[in-house]
């Protein structure tokens, strides 16, 4: 549809169309709430592998990343080892990370980003974008492969990805 041929209706017809759409939106919200409840009910995973990341404080273990909190949200930020800049979609979402850490911390949650790029490349991109959230490098450890966010070229070519 273009503006030239978009339907135009009377106020009453618009109200009826809006009511039909509202009923669908309410059903969608109910289903999304159910799905969100199922996601929250998923078991937490115990991580026994000794992952080591590089971040602003040097080498950090998975336990260090929790920063004393009981929950950790990891955002896999697509910034590969040889990339000059981050994924456009990841960058869009990351623009909203600054400032939410205070709210999450009050709920016993730490949020950070992890990328496979070396830390110096991550830090340079982070400074360029004016971000302050924590972002660490998984270069040199199996974290990205173990959590199915990085694949070998032959796996991609064969379609053998999770």
Phi, psi and omega in degrees: 000142173245171177300332183291328184239019179289136181298145176237135183227166174289167179301314181298318179294322178296317179300316179297317178295320180294320178298318178298316179295319180300320178299318178294319179297319179295319178296318177300315179298319179298315179295320178295320177297319177297315179297318179297321178296319177297319179297316179295333181279350177303145178292151173281152182259130173278127181255114182258343182286136184277074178291141175232128182247159174249129181218196182296340179256020182086215181283133181225140176275172176302318179301319178301323183296333178294338178054039177081003180259166183272346183230145180229126172254121178254123173262117176282105180267119182285099174216099184283166183303330183248014180276145177274333179212164183282166176306139181296319180291318177299320180295320177302311181293321182296334176302342182258002182282327181299130175095340181277346182299327179296316181292319179293319180301324178293345177252019176065037183232137172249135176245135173208165177253148176229134176226160180274353177292155175298152185301322182297325178289319177299311183298320179296317180292320179299315178296316180303323183273351178076029182267152180239352181294160181284139183213125183238165180258136174259010179302134178091359175227169185271007187307307184298319179290318181296330180258018169059045175239356176226136184227151176285151181304323180290328175295317179295317181297324181273352184073024181265062180237154182283000000 
